[in-house]
Amino acid sequence: MQKKMTYSKPATNADEILAFISTPNSKPFYDAMLGFLTAEYQSVTGFGQSAIIALNRIPSEVKADCYADVIRVLDGLVQSGLAKSRTTMVVQGEHEIVVGSRVDYALMDDEKSVINQN
């Protein structure tokens, strides 16, 4: 077995995504997730339950109830360039069959100050 890692890049329209996540209706959700990220890569399982609780404290008609809700917000942060992700896949055999994978998230440099200025 062998591990293969890939790293995220901001979307080509990162400025548009940043503008969207900085709108009054979206900003509280993204700010809440930024509070859980650190400079070091970490798995959602480490902060997922706390993040779900934090998302549910924000007034909204849609309630967060699983890690997928947290990951959707994190992916927006990655696409905007405020966060980064690292995907680790465990592969085996000559055809490199994926037998496991994991995505970890971390803050980009100076990202908290960028969203809070918008």
KEKE-3310 file (N, C-alpha, C; in steps of 0.2 Angstrom, whole numbers, plus 5000, padded with zeros to 4 digits):
npx = (5004:5002:5003:4995:4996:4986:4985:4974:4969:4964:4949:4947:4938:4940:4939:4925:4919:4923:4917:4904:4904:4906:4894:4880:4871:4878:4890:4891:4891:4903:4912:4911:4916:4929:4934:4936:4947:4965:4982:4988:4985:4970:4958:4940:4933:4939:4934:4921:4908:4907:4907:4895:4886:4889:4886:4872:4868:4867:4855:4844:4834:4837:4844:4860:4866:4875:4891:4893:4887:4896:4907:4903:4903:4916:4922:4918:4926:4939:4938:4937:4950:4953:4955:4963:4965:4970:4971:4972:4975:4975:4982:4982:4991:4995:4986:4983:4972:4960:4959:4956:4953:4956:4952:4959:4959:4965:4970:4973:4987:4985:4971:4960:4960:4957:4943:4936:4938:4930)
npy = (4994:5011:5029:5043:5060:5075:5092:5106:5120:5137:5141:5146:5157:5163:5176:5180:5170:5173:5186:5182:5174:5183:5190:5197:5187:5175:5176:5174:5160:5156:5163:5156:5143:5147:5149:5137:5131:5129:5133:5121:5106:5097:5085:5084:5077:5079:5092:5092:5090:5100:5111:5108:5112:5125:5130:5128:5138:5149:5160:5152:5144:5132:5118:5112:5096:5086:5080:5083:5095:5104:5101:5106:5120:5122:5118:5129:5139:5134:5135:5149:5153:5155:5145:5129:5113:5095:5080:5064:5048:5031:5019:5003:4989:4986:4993:5003:5004:5013:5012:5018:5035:5052:5069:5083:5099:5116:5133:5146:5158:5173:5173:5175:5188:5193:5189:5195:5209:5211)
npz = (5000:4997:5000:4993:4990:4987:4985:4987:4976:4975:4967:4950:4949:4962:4967:4965:4972:4985:4987:4987:4999:5008:5009:5019:5022:5020:5027:5041:5042:5036:5043:5055:5053:5050:5062:5067:5060:5059:5057:5055:5046:5048:5052:5048:5057:5069:5074:5070:5076:5085:5076:5069:5079:5081:5068:5069:5078:5071:5065:5054:5041:5037:5045:5051:5051:5050:5045:5032:5030:5036:5028:5016:5019:5022:5009:5002:5008:5004:4990:4989:4992:5005:5014:5014:5007:5010:5002:5006:4999:5001:4992:4983:4975:4957:4949:4957:4966:4976:4993:5004:5010:5014:5019:5024:5032:5032:5037:5026:5023:5033:5031:5040:5043:5030:5027:5037:5035:5024)
capx = (5000:5005:4999:4996:4993:4985:4983:4969:4970:4958:4945:4949:4934:4940:4936:4918:4917:4925:4912:4898:4904:4906:4888:4877:4867:4883:4896:4891:4892:4910:4916:4910:4920:4936:4935:4938:4953:4971:4987:4990:4980:4966:4952:4934:4931:4942:4930:4914:4902:4907:4906:4888:4883:4891:4882:4865:4867:4866:4848:4843:4829:4841:4849:4866:4865:4880:4898:4893:4885:4902:4911:4901:4905:4924:4924:4918:4932:4944:4937:4938:4957:4953:4957:4966:4964:4975:4968:4977:4972:4979:4981:4986:4991:4997:4981:4982:4965:4959:4956:4955:4955:4954:4953:4961:4958:4969:4969:4978:4990:4981:4964:4955:4959:4954:4936:4934:4938:4925)
capy = (5000:5018:5035:5048:5066:5080:5099:5111:5126:5141:5141:5152:5163:5164:5183:5180:5166:5177:5191:5178:5171:5189:5194:5196:5180:5169:5177:5171:5153:5155:5165:5151:5138:5149:5149:5130:5130:5131:5133:5114:5102:5093:5081:5087:5073:5082:5098:5092:5090:5107:5115:5108:5116:5132:5132:5128:5144:5155:5159:5149:5139:5125:5116:5108:5090:5080:5082:5085:5102:5107:5101:5111:5127:5122:5118:5136:5143:5132:5138:5156:5154:5157:5139:5124:5106:5090:5074:5058:5042:5025:5014:4997:4986:4989:4997:5009:5004:5017:5008:5023:5042:5057:5076:5088:5106:5121:5140:5149:5163:5179:5172:5177:5195:5195:5189:5200:5215:5212)
capz = (5000:4997:5001:4988:4993:4983:4988:4984:4974:4975:4961:4945:4951:4969:4969:4965:4978:4991:4987:4989:5006:5012:5009:5025:5023:5020:5031:5048:5042:5034:5049:5061:5051:5050:5069:5069:5057:5061:5052:5053:5043:5053:5049:5051:5063:5076:5076:5066:5081:5088:5070:5068:5084:5079:5062:5071:5082:5067:5062:5047:5040:5036:5051:5050:5055:5048:5043:5025:5030:5038:5023:5011:5020:5021:5002:4999:5010:5000:4983:4989:4994:5013:5017:5009:5009:5007:5001:5006:4997:5001:4986:4983:4968:4951:4946:4961:4968:4982:4998:5009:5008:5020:5017:5030:5031:5036:5035:5022:5027:5034:5029:5045:5042:5024:5027:5042:5032:5019)
cpx = (5004:5001:5001:4992:4992:4983:4978:4972:4964:4955:4947:4944:4934:4937:4929:4915:4918:4919:4906:4898:4904:4899:4885:4874:4872:4888:4896:4893:4900:4914:4916:4915:4928:4938:4938:4945:4959:4976:4989:4984:4977:4960:4946:4931:4934:4937:4923:4908:4902:4905:4898:4884:4883:4886:4874:4863:4866:4859:4848:4837:4831:4845:4854:4865:4870:4886:4898:4891:4891:4906:4909:4903:4913:4926:4923:4924:4938:4944:4939:4946:4958:4956:4960:4965:4969:4971:4973:4973:4977:4977:4985:4986:4993:4993:4979:4974:4965:4956:4955:4956:4953:4956:4954:4961:4963:4968:4975:4981:4985:4974:4959:4954:4956:4946:4933:4934:4933:4918)
cpy = (5006:5023:5040:5055:5071:5086:5103:5117:5130:5140:5147:5158:5164:5171:5183:5176:5170:5183:5188:5177:5177:5193:5192:5190:5174:5170:5174:5163:5152:5157:5160:5145:5140:5148:5142:5128:5133:5131:5126:5111:5098:5090:5085:5083:5076:5088:5097:5093:5097:5112:5114:5112:5123:5134:5132:5134:5150:5154:5157:5145:5132:5124:5111:5101:5084:5084:5085:5093:5106:5107:5105:5118:5127:5122:5125:5140:5141:5135:5145:5158:5156:5151:5134:5117:5101:5084:5069:5052:5036:5020:5008:4993:4989:4994:5003:5009:5008:5012:5012:5030:5046:5064:5080:5095:5111:5128:5142:5155:5169:5178:5175:5185:5197:5194:5194:5207:5216:5213)
cpz = (5000:4997:4995:4990:4987:4987:4984:4981:4974:4968:4956:4947:4958:4971:4970:4971:4985:4992:4989:4996:5010:5013:5016:5027:5023:5025:5037:5048:5040:5040:5054:5059:5051:5058:5071:5066:5060:5056:5050:5051:5048:5049:5052:5057:5070:5078:5073:5071:5083:5082:5069:5073:5083:5073:5064:5075:5078:5064:5055:5047:5039:5042:5048:5054:5054:5046:5036:5025:5032:5032:5017:5012:5020:5014:4999:5001:5006:4993:4983:4990:5001:5017:5012:5012:5006:5007:5001:5004:4998:4996:4986:4976:4963:4948:4951:4964:4975:4987:5004:5007:5014:5017:5024:5027:5035:5034:5030:5026:5027:5031:5034:5044:5035:5024:5032:5040:5027:5022)
residu = (MET:GLN:LYS:LYS:MET:THR:TYR:SER:LYS:PRO:ALA:THR:ASN:ALA:ASP:GLU:ILE:LEU:ALA:PHE:ILE:SER:THR:PRO:ASN:SER:LYS:PRO:PHE:TYR:ASP:ALA:MET:LEU:GLY:PHE:LEU:THR:ALA:GLU:TYR:GLN:SER:VAL:THR:GLY:PHE:GLY:GLN:SER:ALA:ILE:ILE:ALA:LEU:ASN:ARG:ILE:PRO:SER:GLU:VAL:LYS:ALA:ASP:CYS:TYR:ALA:ASP:VAL:ILE:ARG:VAL:LEU:ASP:GLY:LEU:VAL:GLN:SER:GLY:LEU:ALA:LYS:SER:ARG:THR:THR:MET:VAL:VAL:GLN:GLY:GLU:HIS:GLU:ILE:VAL:VAL:GLY:SER:ARG:VAL:ASP:TYR:ALA:LEU:MET:ASP:ASP:GLU:LYS:SER:VAL:ILE:ASN:GLN:ASN)
# end
